[in-house]
Amino acid sequence: MKIGVYFCNCGTNIADKIDPEKVKAAITALPDVAYFKTADFICSEDGKTFLEEDLKETRPDRVVIAACSPRDHENTFMRVLAKAGMNPYLMQMVNIREQVAWVTADNERAAQKAITAIRGAIARVRLHQPLEKKELEACPDALIIGAGPAGLKAALTLAEAGRKVVLVEKTPVIGGMPVRFEELFPNMECGPCMLESILGEVLHGDYAENIELLTLAEVVDVAGFYGNFIVKIRQNPRYVDTHQCIGCGECIAGCPASAKNEFNCGLNERKAIDFPFMGALPNAPSIDTATCVRWKGEECKVCKESCPMGEDVVNFEDREQILERNVGAVLLATGSSLYDCTAIPGLGYGKLPDVYTSLEFERILSSSGPTNGEVATANGTAPRSIAIIHCVGSLDPDHRHYCSGVCCQYAFKFNHLIESKLPQTKVYHFYKELVIPGKEGFSLYHHATENHNAELYRYEKIGSLKISAGTKGSKTIKNSSFGKETVTADMVILCPAMVPAAGSEQLGAMLEVSRDRFGFFEELHGRLDASQSKIKGVYLAGTCQAPMDIQKAMLQGMATAGYVLSGLAEGKKLEIEPITAAIDEERCAGCRICLSVCPYKAIGFDAEKKKSEVNAVLCHGCGTCVSGCPAGAITGNHFTNEEILAEIGGMLA
């Protein structure tokens, strides 16, 4: 075997501490070492040209490069080997800059350490095998679960690039939470108005034909892998043809049945056939079969007969469908929910009248809400004082450790709106911490602090606050921490922590996407890759990944679209790295331990053969399964036991 060794001086970074001539004398004496050559900057353009031409001329069987960190330039030198006609996996790098020259004061010791490291690399590279990358045809289309701001932005971005998108939304309407908000912080923009352009583009725009919108739908099964997912979607019937319906609402007035309207937090009622709220899109009502008398045995056709567009628009024969779609990537944009305030009994939620969550108060403020935007107490009078409780369940080891980051801003937005609607009403803010990030959020805060009708009190923990019934329908709020304030308010608004949406656990299990300790979908890296999950091809956007505002959710939606557009380009084949795990079927006992330890869900089980199998597309070559296999049936390509032991042995020789 012919091994070529290349030593980089790295200017003076390495050469000042390690004498290349001393290293050469020791290394060239080793078996199979054909030559030892030095370069000043082997990573430079001149250095790469020298290396490529020298490899073409000398044709070594294996190559060792002693230079800087492989993290910096291993891929650089692998590309040079490929250009020179060599298999790039027949090379081993040795880091003699960071690990030797920069940390060893004595020149003699530095030279000896470099010799030892290179000797180990030579012993290892003898056992390297020529590995080859594989290519795979991939579907460029995407599935997006959730039609809130993040999901809509991702869908439109992909559609504008010519990609086909399947957009799945479990409710009858799109737009997520912001379409229920009359005004949004920090600039008091109308939520539905702000989203109108993107909603219109998704439904009727130039690229709407690239978006298949499935409302009242849920993903029930996902099989396959990055580039080739097979997804099954259950679409529940709306019983109204969205293509023929003109949204006139004539079918609603005569409906004899009604129930609590969940889109208004149960604060008013909706008919069995109805819009969730005025302005909801798609502009077509839906039938709630749990409320409709027809599904209780009565022969009612009022809605069908009252439709001016004909009897075909309302279709009682509409049925559930199971749809199957092939996509290359899955984008999770399922949003979030609010912490259950009944878990903090001292706040009186669910027991005392006029104690509302922030979402309930948003609907009260909205002109399309249960009170048409009028703020009034249960007895019908305007509240003379309102208490806003920040950090309900947030920053609390007994509830949620984290800060949701948006509650303070919408609490001060409430302050602004209350002042606008009820200028004489007192507003009391009880807060644990104030969080007002960004360049615009401060304006609402200053507006509140400059309002003579607003007062701010700090509390230590949520258990320090006790809300009890006062006189004439008022509430008494006692703060037992710090200043020990007691105030009386006619209405209380609770600002709960953002928590993962209902169904996140089941969806995560189906997609094999891990969740963090708080229950949000876990990102690949919290700072560098917050839009990727740990499953290749499954991306995260919006508050399903962490609490965030609309701006960040939209940006994350665009980031996920960017991953799809770059990774699944039209006509581009997926390149699969060969540094993966490989299973010896003859030695595999079928114990499935490897399935439980793989952090990337890259290992499956063949029930017929009763053997484990590796999906090379998903495998990251981390080696966890190799160390976990009790039968030693799994090999890590390019990091075999033999190669690692040979390197150790070479260094100890």
Sequence and secondary structure as in RCSB ss.txt:
>XXXX:A:sequence
MKIGVYFCNCGTNIADKIDPEKVKAAITALPDVAYFKTADFICSEDGKTFLEEDLKETRPDRVVIAACSPRDHEN
TFMRVLAKAGMNPYLMQMVNIREQVAWVTADNERAAQKAITAIRGAIARVRLHQPLEKKELEACPDALIIGAGPA
GLKAALTLAEAGRKVVLVEKTPVIGGMPVRFEELFPNMECGPCMLESILGEVLHGDYAENIELLTLAEVVDVAGF
YGNFIVKIRQNPRYVDTHQCIGCGECIAGCPASAKNEFNCGLNERKAIDFPFMGALPNAPSIDTATCVRWKGEEC
KVCKESCPMGEDVVNFEDREQILERNVGAVLLATGSSLYDCTAIPGLGYGKLPDVYTSLEFERILSSSGPTNGEV
ATANGTAPRSIAIIHCVGSLDPDHRHYCSGVCCQYAFKFNHLIESKLPQTKVYHFYKELVIPGKEGFSLYHHATE
NHNAELYRYEKIGSLKISAGTKGSKTIKNSSFGKETVTADMVILCPAMVPAAGSEQLGAMLEVSRDRFGFFEELH
GRLDASQSKIKGVYLAGTCQAPMDIQKAMLQGMATAGYVLSGLAEGKKLEIEPITAAIDEERCAGCRICLSVCPY
KAIGFDAEKKKSEVNAVLCHGCGTCVSGCPAGAITGNHFTNEEILAEIGGMLA
>XXXX:A:secstr
  EEEEEE TTTTTTTTS HHHHHHHHTTSTTEEEEEEES TTSHHHHHHHHHHHHHH  SEEEEEES HHHHHH
HHHHHHHHTTS GGGEEEEE IIIIITT   HHHHHHHHHHHHHHHHHHHTT      EEE     EEEE  SHH
HHHHHHHHHHTT  EEEE SSS  S SGGG SSBTTTTB HHHHHHHHHHHHHHSTTGGGEEEE SEEEEEEEEE
TTEEEEEEEE   SB TTT     HHHHT   EEE GGGTTSSEEESEE SSTT SSS  EE TTT GGGGT   
 HHHHH TT TTSB TT   EEEEEEESEEEE   EEE  GGGSGGG TTTSTTEEEHHHHHHHHSTTSTTTT  
  TTSS  SEEEEEEEESTT TTS  S  SSHHHHHHHHHHHHHHH TT EEEEEES     TTTTHHHHHHHHT
 TTEEEEE SSGGGEEEEE GGG EEEEE STT  EEEESEEEEEE EEE TTHHHHHHHHT  B TTSSB EEE
TTTEEEEESSTTEEE GGGTS   HHHHHHHHHHHHHHHHHHT TT  EEE S SEEE TTT     HHHHH TT
  EEEETTTTEEEE TTT     HHHHH TT  EEETTS HHHHHHHHHHHH 
